[in-house]
C-alpha cells in the first residue's frame, strides 16, 4: 500500500476516502495512519504536478480534521513543511473561474472549520507560517469572491490572533500594510478584509498596535517596522475602523503635539485635524486633554501649523457644530494674524461652513468676516466681500433657509455697498461686480431683476443708498468719457484732437484697476478702435442711451471675442478691456426695466404689491421707488421715454405725500424734454395737484385743472421745493403759497 505508485485517479480515491471519514472511526484512523504519514513525504510535498499538490493538500487538511486534536505528525520540522505546503496551495483561491476552485474552497473551509493552523502554536518558528498565511490570503482576495470565502479567511486568521500568545510585529505588519493608501488603492478587497479582521480582534490586537506606535512615536525606533514612515496614515485608518484600536495611542499624540520640531507638530496637527473633524468622530468629547492641546496649535509659532489649524476649523464646524464655541475665540485671534494667508483662510473657513448651513456659524464668526472687508490686503478684502455676497444671494435672494436666516445676514447688503466709499479703485470695482452678480443678479428676467432692485433699494440704509447712487453716477460718467472718446475718433486727425484723446484716455485709465498698467492697455484699445470700424460700432451701440440689457450682453461678448487670442490663455489686455466694458454696460437698466419698476410702484400705490412680505411698508416702498426712479432719471433719462411710464408717474402727483410728488416732478424735469414733440397725449394731460387748495381764488386763473406741459416744461426748475414757506401756515395759506410759487413759473 505504501510502496504503491499513485496515479491521479488513485489520489482522488484517497481524497474521497479521507473526506468521508470522521473523527469517531478509530479503526479506520489506525488503518490509514501509514497512508497519512506517506502523504506528508517529500514526493508529494514537492510534486511538480499542480493538481496532485492540491489533492494532497485536501487530504492533509482532512487528516488534521480526523486526527484532531493530536496530529499524526510528531516532527516539528515536518509540521512546518506541511503547513507551508498547504499555505502555498491556498494561492489557487485567486482564480474563481478555475475548474479546481471548488477544491481550493474546500481546503480553505476545512482549515478554517478545524482551526488546523492552531497546531503551529507548538512550533518555535510558527510566526513564519502565520506571516506566510496572512500574506497569501490578503494577496488572493478579490472582488470575485463571495462572502463565504471572506468569512473562512477571517475565521482562519482571527483564531490565530485571538488564541495565540501575542501578535509579533512582522505579523502585525502583514495586516497593517493593507491599510496604507498605496496598497488600499491597489486592492480594495484586501483593505476590507484587514478592516473586518481588526474589528473582530480589537480586544487582543490593541495592545500590539499600541506597542508599535510607542516604539515609533515616543522612542523613535523607526527600524522596528517597514511601516514606520506611514504611522500617521495608519493612525487615521485605524481610527476610522474602530477608535478603540487607538486607546493607548492618543496620549502619545499629545506628546508629539508639543514636539520642538515644527514639521513634526505639523504632521500631527494634520492627522488630528482629520480625526477630530471626521463626521462620526467623538474624539473631542472623549479626550478633552488632547482636544485642548490641539486647540493650542492655533497659536503655534510655526506659520504652517497655524494655517493647518485654521483649515481644519471648516470641517469641524460642518461636522461638529457643538464645537463652534471652542473654535470661535481661536478664530478671532487668527482673523488678526500677521500672516495674510492665515487671515484669508479664516474667512474661507467661516464662509464655507456658512454656505453649507448658516446655523453652523454664529454672529461672532460672521463678524470676523465683516471686519476683514477692511483688511489692509486686497486678497483678504476680496475674499471677505465675495464670501458675504455669496451668503446674501443664497439666504436673502433665494431664501434657502427661511426668513430667520435672511434676517441674520440682512446687514450684508449695506456693508458691501458702504465699501464703495473706500478710495481704492479695486474696492469700487468689486462692489460693482458684487452688485451685478449677487445683490441684483443681472442674469435674472427683467421683472424679477427689477423686483429685486426695488425692494433692495427700499431696505438699504441711507449711507448704502448714497453709495449705490454714487456707483450709478460713476458708471454714467465713465460712459460719457467713452462716448466722448468715440466722438473724437469721428473728427479729423489734428494735434488738438490727439491731445484731447490722450487726456480722455488718461481719465478712463483712472477708472480701471492698477491705473499705471491700465494706461498702456487703454492706449492699445484706443488704437484697436481706430483700426477696427466694426468694433467701434459695437462699442457705440453698447453706450447708446437706447441700448437694451440684452443688446449690451451681446455687445460685450462680441467685443471680447474679437479681442481674444486663442494662443494666449491669460490675456491681461483682454481682462482690462472686460473691466471697462463691465463698468459701462447697461446690464440692469433699459426701457423695459424702467417700465417694470414703475409697474411695481403702481402696485404699491394700489396696495396689491408684496411689500409686507418683502419686509417694507407700502409707504416706504413708494417713497424709495420714486427716489430710485429719480436717481435713474439722471443716469438713464432715455429709458423713461414711454407713454406708459409717464402715465404711471402722473398718479404719483395726485398722492398726498409731498416727497413722492417732489420726486415725480424731478423725474419729469429730467426726462420730459421730448414730451411736447413725441408724446402730445401726455403733454396735454390735465391733473389736479393735491396741494392746490379747494375754493382758493388764484390770480389770472381760477381752475383746478392745469396742463402738464406748462407745469413741467424743460425750463421749469425745482425752486418750488426750495422756496417753501418757512413759517407754519394754515392749510389755506400753505396751499396758496405753493400755488403762488408755481404760477410764478408758468405765467
FIMILO-306983 format. One line per 5 residues: number of its first residue (from 0); their letters; for each residue x, y, z of C-alpha. Coordinates in steps of 0.001 Angstrom, whole numbers. Example, Ala and Ser with C-alpha at 12.3 -4.5 7.8 and 13.67 -1.06 7.14 Angstrom:
BEGIN
0	AS	12300,-4500,7800 | 13670,-1060,7140
END
This chain:
BEGIN
0	XXXXX	0,0,0 | 2795,2364,947 | 5013,1386,-1957 | 2199,1736,-4476 | 2887,4332,-7182
5	XXXXX	-85,6690,-7122 | -1898,7868,-10211 | -4187,10915,-10333 | -7292,8706,-10101 | -5854,6857,-7119
10	XXXXX	-5221,10158,-5311 | -8788,11258,-5978 | -9948,7996,-4450 | -7785,8705,-1382 | -9204,12242,-1160
15	XXXXX	-12744,10847,-1153 | -11784,8280,1460 | -10437,10876,3888 | -13292,13247,3054 | -15869,10639,4081
20	XXXXX	-14028,9653,7243 | -14991,11223,10595 | -13218,11523,13939 | -15078,8633,15557 | -13776,5979,13108
25	XXXXX	-10968,4713,15326 | -10358,1546,13295 | -10105,3456,10045 | -7891,6056,11633 | -5487,3338,12681
30	XXXXX	-5736,1596,9318 | -4931,4699,7286 | -2274,6139,9584 | 607,4844,7358 | -1065,6466,4332
35	XXXXX	-1438,9744,6226 | 2247,9691,7068 | 3176,8780,3489 | 1193,11725,2073 | 3472,14049,4020
40	XXXXX	6559,12719,2275 | 8787,14874,77 | 7445,13036,-3011 | 4055,14673,-2520 | 5056,17946,-884
45	XXXXX	7454,18720,-3763 | 5386,17169,-6546 | 5640,19141,-9810 | 2016,18443,-10717 | -240,21277,-9559
50	XXXXX	-3374,19099,-9380 | -1565,16422,-7368 | -379,19052,-4875 | -3943,20354,-4472 | -5356,16855,-3900
55	XXXXX	-2643,16063,-1359 | -3307,19347,465 | -7019,18448,691 | -6045,15051,2098 | -3736,16605,4680
60	XXXXX	-6440,19072,5762 | -8834,16159,6272 | -6146,14230,8153 | -5792,17151,10614 | -9587,17121,10978
65	XXXXX	-9808,13370,11508 | -6925,13026,13941 | -7680,16233,15889 | -6704,17315,18467 | -3475,15307,18042
70	XXXXX	-1863,15370,14608 | -250,12144,13360 | 2966,14077,12635 | 5263,14418,15599 | 8254,16116,13978
75	XXXXX	8151,19898,14275 | 10076,20264,11058 | 7584,18034,9252 | 4651,20037,10620 | 6260,23237,9411
80	XXXXX	6827,21795,5940 | 3216,20562,5779 | 1660,23904,6740 | 3905,25886,4434 | 2932,23453,1678
85	XXXXX	-799,23885,2419 | -360,27687,2521 | 1196,27650,-947 | -1799,25737,-2291 | -4179,28403,-979
90	XXXXX	-2864,30727,-3686 | -5168,28843,-6037 | -8131,30666,-4442 | -7271,33695,-6579 | -8859,32292,-9757
95	XXXXX	-12554,31723,-9101 | -13104,30559,-12700 | -10621,27697,-12375 | -12140,24171,-12717 | -10395,23323,-9443
100	XXXXX	-11725,26296,-7487 | -14223,24180,-5533 | -11379,22027,-4214 | -9428,25139,-3190 | -12524,26407,-1410
105	XXXXX	-12957,23023,295 | -9360,23231,1500 | -9912,26724,2963 | -13224,25762,4547 | -11739,22652,6158
110	XXXXX	-8763,24525,7586 | -10969,27312,8989 | -13550,24982,10492 | -10985,22814,12297 | -8628,25738,13100
115	XXXXX	-5843,23492,11876 | -3190,26206,11946 | -3513,26458,15735 | -1370,23314,15908 | 1538,25536,14869
120	XXXXX	1469,27362,18211 | 3643,24469,19484 | 6352,25280,16927 | 9155,27670,17762 | 9090,29318,14331
125	XXXXX	5311,29336,13942 | 5463,33060,13141 | 6965,32303,9734 | 3983,30069,8890 | 1422,32624,10077
130	XXXXX	3057,35508,8200 | 3091,33444,5006 | -569,32505,5527 | -1710,36091,6154 | 212,37426,3180
135	XXXXX	-1212,34714,949 | -4809,35331,1982 | -4511,39119,1613 | -2935,38735,-1822 | -5548,36344,-3261
140	XXXXX	-8749,38036,-2014 | -10574,39827,-4834 | -13997,41110,-5809 | -14998,37834,-7467 | -15040,36048,-4110
145	XXXXX	-18325,35616,-2291 | -18890,36304,1400 | -18217,32687,2379 | -14627,32926,1145 | -14043,36110,3166
150	XXXXX	-15742,34571,6206 | -13483,31469,6179 | -10379,33643,5725 | -11418,35765,8698 | -12111,32693,10837
155	XXXXX	-8700,31292,9992 | -6763,34499,10757 | -8762,35673,13773 | -8318,32325,15534 | -4536,32685,15167
160	XXXXX	-4621,36234,16611 | -7024,35611,19484 | -5797,32180,20591 | -2083,32829,20353 | 253,34335,22940
165	XXXXX	532,37598,21049 | 996,39164,17642 | 4544,39781,16505 | 5476,42987,14721 | 6013,41127,11433
170	XXXXX	2560,39556,11623 | 1007,42905,12548 | 2761,44478,9545 | 1204,41865,7248 | -2204,43207,8347
175	XXXXX	-1465,46931,8598 | 230,47164,5214 | -3186,46715,3614 | -4357,49988,5213 | -1665,52140,3610
180	XXXXX	-3234,54289,846 | -1000,52855,-1905 | -1988,49254,-1080 | -5574,50238,-342 | -5983,51656,-3821
185	XXXXX	-4473,48569,-5454 | -6677,46024,-3718 | -9833,47319,-2031 | -10833,43778,-1009 | -7644,43218,980
190	XXXXX	-8297,46525,2773 | -11847,45431,3621 | -10565,42059,4842 | -7979,43721,7108 | -10597,46175,8384
195	XXXXX	-13030,43433,9415 | -10219,41361,10909 | -9080,44273,13092 | -12639,44960,14224 | -13099,41329,15159
200	XXXXX	-9840,41099,17110 | -9759,44630,18616 | -9513,43450,22237 | -6477,41283,21519 | -4616,43306,18933
205	XXXXX	-4958,46764,20548 | -2002,46173,22864 | 204,45103,19954 | -783,48208,17984 | -80,50440,20985
210	XXXXX	3372,48901,21389 | 4159,49513,17708 | 3224,53211,17868 | 5003,53642,21190 | 8222,52306,19654
215	XXXXX	7974,54659,16665 | 6370,57823,18084 | 7817,58018,21581 | 11054,56051,21420 | 11827,56980,17818
220	XXXXX	12728,53416,16846 | 11694,53541,13202 | 13658,50364,12475 | 11141,48158,14287 | 8941,48098,11189
225	XXXXX	8991,48854,7490 | 5731,50747,8077 | 7255,53310,10452 | 7127,56079,7846 | 3382,55506,7441
230	XXXXX	2393,55819,11106 | 102,58828,10614 | -1704,57233,7678 | -2149,54096,9751 | -3493,56007,12753
235	XXXXX	-6062,57718,10549 | -7225,54435,9031 | -7286,52608,12370 | -9310,55405,13946 | -11840,55176,11116
240	XXXXX	-12078,51407,11590 | -12503,51482,15371 | -11277,54202,17764 | -10785,51520,20429 | -7788,50288,18444
245	XXXXX	-6009,53519,19461 | -6988,53894,23113 | -3380,53795,24231 | -2024,55708,21235 | -3819,59050,21749
250	XXXXX	-1741,60151,24755 | 1336,59577,22606 | -61,62043,20037 | -470,64681,22760 | 3219,64239,23481
255	XXXXX	4068,64721,19779 | 1956,67913,19592 | 4467,69511,21961 | 7495,68474,19920 | 10221,71064,19339
260	XXXXX	10259,70156,15656 | 7788,72360,13722 | 7449,69865,10869 | 6671,67089,13321 | 3985,69214,15000
265	XXXXX	2578,69990,11571 | 2296,66289,10710 | 487,65553,13991 | -1849,68541,13524 | -2778,67298,10038
270	XXXXX	-3519,63881,11449 | -5561,65100,14408 | -7462,67533,12187 | -8761,64516,10269 | -9530,62581,13448
275	XXXXX	-11328,65428,15235 | -13050,66668,12076 | -14405,63375,10706 | -18176,63238,10770 | -18710,60363,13219
280	XXXXX	-15815,61245,15498 | -16448,61937,19179 | -12753,62197,19955 | -13021,65818,21135 | -15618,64782,23705
285	XXXXX	-13913,61564,24756 | -10408,63027,25010 | -10666,66620,26215 | -6970,66979,27145 | -5932,66051,23612
290	XXXXX	-8579,68435,22178 | -7360,71347,24320 | -3768,70592,23404 | -4744,70549,19735 | -6547,73908,20022
295	XXXXX	-3322,75344,21390 | -1755,74798,17962 | -3931,77650,16619 | -1392,79878,18367 | 1666,77907,17234
300	XXXXX	4793,79890,16389 | 5161,77890,13164 | 3031,79515,10406 | 2151,76258,8547 | 845,74788,11822
305	XXXXX	-1456,77782,12394 | -2570,77592,8775 | -3388,73889,9046 | -5313,74501,12265 | -7447,77177,10610
310	XXXXX	-8194,74926,7610 | -9357,72214,9986 | -11926,74549,11561 | -14122,74483,8449 | -14632,70699,8554
315	XXXXX	-15066,70824,12297 | -17791,73480,12099 | -19659,71477,9454 | -19355,68083,11135 | -19369,69169,14797
320	XXXXX	-21291,72434,15269 | -21265,71780,19017 | -17540,72616,18989 | -18092,76069,17413 | -17890,77740,20823
325	XXXXX	-14408,76268,21400 | -13226,77389,17968 | -14640,80923,17974 | -12065,82509,20278 | -9156,80905,18430
330	XXXXX	-10516,82004,15044 | -10941,85523,16404 | -7231,85723,17208 | -6268,84217,13846 | -8507,86690,11979
335	XXXXX	-5952,89298,13104 | -2944,87101,12353 | 54,88973,10897 | 156,86415,8069 | -2108,87315,5136
340	XXXXX	-2663,83665,4167 | -3995,82815,7629 | -6425,85754,7714 | -7559,84707,4238 | -8146,81113,5332
345	XXXXX	-10110,82197,8405 | -12573,83834,6009 | -12682,80761,3750 | -13277,78552,6790 | -16227,80568,8072
350	XXXXX	-17816,81186,4671 | -17506,77528,3648 | -19329,76427,6786 | -21938,79186,6424 | -22668,78215,2825
355	XXXXX	-23271,74639,3958 | -25645,75759,6704 | -25941,79249,8157 | -26802,77760,11553 | -23240,76391,11756
360	XXXXX	-21755,79864,12265 | -22713,82340,14947 | -22930,86112,14611 | -19481,86483,16127 | -17888,84376,13386
365	XXXXX	-19698,86358,10692 | -18450,89484,12438 | -14856,88347,11855 | -15557,88202,8123 | -17204,91615,8265
370	XXXXX	-14079,93097,9852 | -11854,91633,7136 | -13714,93573,4419 | -11497,96453,5554 | -8285,94412,5711
375	XXXXX	-5115,96135,4537 | -4512,93371,1958 | -6612,93274,-1206 | -6678,89457,-1378 | -8209,89237,2103
380	XXXXX	-10710,92042,1475 | -11791,90452,-1777 | -12342,87038,-158 | -14383,88580,2651 | -16530,90677,313
385	XXXXX	-17162,87844,-2151 | -17932,85422,674 | -20515,87748,2209 | -22025,88402,-1217 | -22475,84667,-1776
390	XXXXX	-24182,84311,1597 | -26522,87204,803 | -27527,85691,-2526 | -28071,82244,-1010 | -30061,83219,2066
395	XXXXX	-31661,86571,1189 | -32327,86424,-2544 | -33004,82701,-2806 | -34323,82377,737 | -32879,78896,1095
400	XXXXX	-33178,78763,4886 | -36239,80901,5581 | -36844,84401,6914 | -34864,83939,10110 | -31688,83137,8170
405	XXXXX	-32380,86042,5782 | -32656,88466,8702 | -29404,87127,10166 | -27455,88231,7079 | -29610,91194,6008
410	XXXXX	-26831,93579,7100 | -24561,92285,4333 | -26069,94417,1547 | -25459,97655,3461 | -21962,96656,4497
415	XXXXX	-20909,95768,957 | -22228,98998,-505 | -20529,101039,2239 | -17206,99764,882 | -17829,101913,-2213
420	XXXXX	-16707,104851,-63 | -13162,103403,38 | -10531,105176,-2040 | -9225,102038,-3737 | -10488,101576,-7298
425	XXXXX	-10232,97802,-6761 | -12774,98015,-3941 | -15144,100103,-6037 | -14924,97743,-8992 | -15542,94721,-6778
430	XXXXX	-18616,96355,-5241 | -19945,96997,-8738 | -19288,93372,-9670 | -20958,92114,-6491 | -23965,94330,-7107
435	XXXXX	-24348,92995,-10654 | -23860,89332,-9737 | -25129,88889,-6191 | -27212,91794,-4878 | -29229,92297,-8080
440	XXXXX	-28150,89492,-10448 | -28173,90876,-13981 | -28999,87469,-15487 | -32489,87450,-13963 | -35532,88149,-16099
445	XXXXX	-36457,91840,-16221 | -39456,91667,-13861 | -37580,89579,-11312 | -34474,91743,-11584 | -36414,94963,-11026
450	XXXXX	-38352,93487,-8132 | -35026,92594,-6575 | -33708,96143,-7131 | -36964,97779,-5971 | -37015,96076,-2569
455	XXXXX	-33243,96231,-2131 | -33317,99999,-2566 | -36232,100279,-133 | -34386,98307,2566 | -30936,99941,2321
460	XXXXX	-29723,102344,4996 | -29128,105987,3918 | -25374,105587,3509 | -25798,102488,1353 | -28345,104343,-792
465	XXXXX	-25860,107172,-1310 | -23158,104666,-2229 | -25422,102976,-4782 | -26384,106328,-6281 | -22712,107260,-6474
470	XXXXX	-21970,103939,-8205 | -24516,104668,-10946 | -23194,108206,-11228 | -19599,106971,-11691 | -20641,104406,-14272
475	XXXXX	-22644,107014,-16158 | -19693,109401,-16087 | -17389,106697,-17454 | -19916,106014,-20212 | -19794,109723,-21080
480	XXXXX	-15986,109619,-21256 | -16087,106633,-23624 | -18770,108325,-25714 | -16618,111444,-25985 | -13639,109300,-26956
485	XXXXX	-15648,107754,-29784 | -16740,111228,-30899 | -13070,112227,-31129 | -12485,109261,-33458 | -15026,110746,-35855
490	XXXXX	-13146,114040,-36099 | -10224,114707,-38468 | -6805,113966,-37051 | -5119,117043,-35596 | -2806,117972,-32769
495	XXXXX	-5698,119289,-30701 | -7661,116131,-31379 | -4749,113895,-30333 | -4226,115945,-27167 | -7922,115720,-26276
500	XXXXX	-7902,111981,-26988 | -4838,111447,-24774 | -6494,113342,-21917 | -9635,111255,-22299 | -7609,108009,-22270
505	XXXXX	-5875,109039,-19034 | -9244,109805,-17454 | -10614,106402,-18478 | -7476,104634,-17172 | -8011,106182,-13728
510	XXXXX	-11317,104314,-13550 | -9675,100904,-14019 | -7583,98724,-11683 | -3876,99492,-11489 | -4114,102811,-13428
515	XXXXX	-402,102693,-14284 | -713,99473,-16296 | -4216,100388,-17403 | -2857,103402,-19324 | -908,101157,-21675
520	XXXXX	-3869,98833,-22192 | -6280,101721,-22783 | -3911,103194,-25374 | -3741,99829,-27100 | -7536,99541,-27016
525	XXXXX	-7869,103012,-28464 | -5537,102035,-31287 | -7656,98943,-31993 | -10776,101136,-32043 | -9156,103407,-34580
530	XXXXX	-8315,100476,-36870 | -11497,98420,-36484 | -14689,100200,-37508 | -16909,97212,-36607 | -15503,97132,-33102
535	XXXXX	-16124,100843,-32809 | -19740,100442,-33889 | -20226,97667,-31295 | -18900,99963,-28571 | -21120,102833,-29783
540	XXXXX	-24147,100566,-29554 | -23105,99498,-26047 | -23013,103055,-24712 | -26015,104230,-26690 | -28861,105548,-24441
545	XXXXX	-31242,103231,-26258 | -29142,100080,-25750 | -31140,97334,-24034 | -29724,94968,-21414 | -29858,92035,-23838
550	XXXXX	-28086,94050,-26537 | -25439,95087,-24005 | -24752,91459,-23147 | -24303,90602,-26838 | -22039,93603,-27445
555	XXXXX	-19755,92736,-24527 | -19407,89146,-25757 | -18711,90253,-29318 | -16045,92782,-28325 | -14371,90250,-26015
560	XXXXX	-14441,87620,-28774 | -12757,89956,-31245 | -10008,90857,-28805 | -9408,87299,-27560 | -6256,85462,-28576
565	XXXXX	-6598,81636,-28575 | -2821,81262,-28331 | -2736,83376,-25167 | -4844,81775,-22387 | -4070,84557,-19902
570	XXXXX	-4555,87897,-21612 | -4103,90934,-19286 | -5143,93299,-22082 | -8451,91474,-22576 | -9052,91379,-18824
575	XXXXX	-8607,95142,-18615 | -10999,95721,-21525 | -13545,93473,-19806 | -13272,95604,-16679 | -14063,98673,-18771
580	XXXXX	-16967,97004,-20578 | -18484,95728,-17334 | -18471,99244,-15908 | -20104,100936,-18882 | -22510,98188,-19998
585	XXXXX	-26153,98885,-19015 | -26799,95377,-17670 | -29592,96411,-15293 | -31497,99382,-16679 | -33263,99862,-20003
590	XXXXX	-36745,100968,-21108 | -38219,97574,-20236 | -36647,97689,-16779 | -37939,101222,-16042 | -41406,100167,-17131
595	XXXXX	-41241,97169,-14775 | -40093,99423,-11907 | -42972,101844,-12453 | -45459,98955,-12504 | -44081,97693,-9214
600	XXXXX	-44517,101142,-7701 | -48077,101353,-9001 | -48842,98044,-7317 | -47552,99520,-4076 | -49799,102559,-4592
605	XXXXX	-52783,100296,-5292 | -51972,98039,-2339 | -51527,94880,-4442 | -47742,94552,-4087 | -45808,92109,-1874
610	XXXXX	-44375,94937,209 | -45084,93449,3641 | -43749,90035,2602 | -40556,91699,1427 | -40126,93406,4772
615	XXXXX	-41014,97017,3843 | -44158,99100,4349 | -46119,100301,1266 | -45282,103948,2078 | -41574,103131,2290
620	XXXXX	-41743,101164,-942 | -43442,104037,-2789 | -41074,106694,-1483 | -37978,104594,-2143 | -39299,103596,-5565
625	XXXXX	-39731,107256,-6537 | -36277,108101,-5199 | -34822,105204,-7183 | -36566,106374,-10351 | -35376,109915,-9684
630	XXXXX	-31760,108756,-9489 | -32140,106654,-12632 | -33721,109628,-14416 | -30333,111343,-14164 | -28307,108366,-15408
635	XXXXX	-30757,106750,-17871 | -33211,109525,-18937 | -33919,107988,-22357 | -35200,104774,-20767 | -38145,106711,-19273
640	XXXXX	-39430,107946,-22603 | -42680,105996,-22975 | -46328,106944,-22544 | -46922,104036,-20175 | -44137,105163,-17839
645	XXXXX	-45239,108801,-17790 | -48901,107939,-17230 | -47912,105835,-14242 | -45824,108683,-12849 | -48764,111065,-13135
650	XXXXX	-50552,109057,-10476 | -47784,109937,-8044 | -48538,113638,-8471 | -52022,113068,-7052 | -50701,111448,-3868
655	XXXXX	-50808,113397,-614 | -47133,112795,111 | -45041,115854,-693 | -41804,113854,-1068 | -43420,111492,-3567
660	XXXXX	-44779,114390,-5612 | -41446,116197,-5495 | -39633,113108,-6761 | -42150,112717,-9573 | -41684,116374,-10550
665	XXXXX	-37930,115879,-10669 | -38297,112762,-12862 | -40484,114707,-15327 | -37987,117529,-15353 | -35025,115199,-16028
670	XXXXX	-36669,113080,-18683 | -39538,115083,-20192 | -37760,117338,-22678 | -39291,115375,-25605 | -42802,115052,-24190
675	XXXXX	-44020,118089,-26152 | -42979,116689,-29526 | -43154,112918,-29115 | -45951,112339,-26580 | -48657,115012,-27133
680	XXXXX	-51215,112961,-25180 | -49019,113264,-22090 | -48309,116924,-22833 | -51988,117861,-22767 | -52830,115691,-19745
685	XXXXX	-54874,117558,-17162 | -54488,116812,-13500 | -55184,118358,-10148 | -52192,118517,-7822 | -53206,117549,-4278
690	XXXXX	-51600,120694,-2901 | -53834,123141,-4837 | -56477,124054,-2244 | -60170,123952,-2873 | -62007,127295,-3086
695	XXXXX	-58806,129341,-3249 | -59034,132073,-5914 | -55749,132440,-7766 | -54731,135484,-9733 | -55114,135188,-13535
700	XXXXX	-56581,131650,-13393 | -59389,130105,-11400 | -59362,126384,-12212 | -58170,123156,-10698 | -57011,121589,-13985
705	XXXXX	-53600,122563,-15337 | -51863,121349,-18493 | -48778,119252,-17582 | -46708,120916,-20258 | -46923,124311,-18553
710	XXXXX	-46222,122962,-15099 | -43235,120748,-16006 | -41715,122283,-19112 | -37993,121836,-19702 | -37355,125319,-18290
715	XXXXX	-39151,124611,-15017 | -36835,124371,-12017 | -37289,122907,-8547 | -37471,126304,-6922 | -40927,125495,-5536
720	XXXXX	-39194,122945,-3286 | -36548,125400,-2218 | -38934,128295,-1646 | -41374,126571,679 | -42726,128917,3334
725	XXXXX	-40595,128574,6450 | -43380,129667,8791 | -46048,127196,9767 | -49107,128270,7835 | -52677,127092,7944
730	XXXXX	-53905,124724,5232 | -55371,127503,3070 | -52362,129798,3400 | -49927,126943,2744 | -51760,125882,-402
735	XXXXX	-51956,129470,-1570 | -48211,129879,-1049 | -47433,126783,-3141 | -49807,127888,-5887 | -48299,131358,-5940
740	XXXXX	-44803,129949,-6397 | -45882,127538,-9139 | -47820,130157,-11060 | -44770,132365,-10887 | -43018,129941,-13271
745	XX	-45635,129275,-15926 | -47408,132662,-16182
END
